[in-house]
Amino acid sequence: MADVVHKYLTTELELDFNKCRGQSYDSAANMAGRYNGMQQKILERNKFAKFIPCAGRSLNLVGRSAVDCCLDAVNCFGIINEIYTFFSASTKRWAVLKSFLQPHSKVPKHLSDTRWDAHAKATEAILESYSAITIALSHLHSNVSEKGDTRLHANNLLQKMEKLEFVIMLHFWSRVVGRFHRVSKALQKSELLLSTCAELYSSSVDFLSEIRDEFSKTTLPNMNYRAATRRQRNAPDSLNELSSKERFKINSFIPMLDALKANLRRRAYVYSDIAEMFLFLANLKASKVKIVRGVKLLIEAYPEDVDPKLTDKILHFHLYVKQTQNQGHTGTEEQSISLSHADLYEIMCKEKTNTAFPNVEAILRLFLSLMVANCSGERSFSRLKSIKNKLRSTMSQERLSALSILCIESDKLKQINFNELLHDFALTKARKKIV
């Protein structure tokens, strides 16, 4: 893949590959692998092509890793998916559920392996309609006209939903995936900057710290845990002395939060490490010491692109921007100016001062060209837009994946002779005896 990309950029687009300064892919092993991934192969040919993982997909991996480290979390989402499967598999059971729901209440949703926003909608729907779902399950269990398997399955689901661990996990993950969903939407915007991306990740870490304190002090009750009602195995005295609340916190709650925070910090570092090198450009109040430190970091990262005398030019550019932006204001004190890197570059292009500050313009252009996410670019040629249209809004995940493969591999699909396949399919479905 690295050979194909390199050939396309140099041969067909006729670009100078040595001047490429960034690359962005998803976090799949063949793309983002540290040793044999495509990004490493590109770095071997151009050490200045910094790899930035797609920010729009990173939160999905963070949430997935946190869920997998805790069996209670895996069990929670398993129950959510089981509730949807139980009711959606029968129109009669679905009608029973609808009869207990309020007119505008949300119905259970299906989880998706690839779209993490489905988890946010599913947990929110179960939490909002929790009482109606439990009443519907109790009604199906007590209805003697229902099949025995249906009554048994309804009772099992009811018992799972009434467990304290499930309720706690439902409240916790509803808040977490809801926040992740909103942050993920912001991360997928085409105009997103690296500095904004780093701030969004840092704020998510602070949000998890607040949740940890809130759930530990007020939300986690000290009663009716599964560990308090089942027989305990032989364990050290220190573990036997712990209450059921403390055991749940140590075995499930804290590991889950630590996995979320550790993965968020690790991924935030990738974005903040690069963004910090360019922060001083948009800080019009930055002192000369900060600018010198920032220029030094830039020279270490991009020695071929940064002028060693950039400090004086940055100071001159900041004075120019502050003077032009404060024109028309009265008073002796300068007005507070808050401009982003994109605003500064727009001012430079609009007033055509790039010839006066060519080195500053080059650094701003370098920063703005670094890709934070590639979701918007992929949507422009994505086959899913034509496959999952309004007429196929209720398509299952399995059928969507199958149709996507057929559409992507359309060249091979056209070479297949379907006459034999149709003939074999007709024979298997024929009711007449074949003579």
Summary of the structure (lengths in Angstrom):
residues: 435
radius of gyration: 28.5
end to end distance: 53.2
largest distance: 102.4
contacts: 1203
relative contact order: 0.08
helix: 68%
strand: 1%
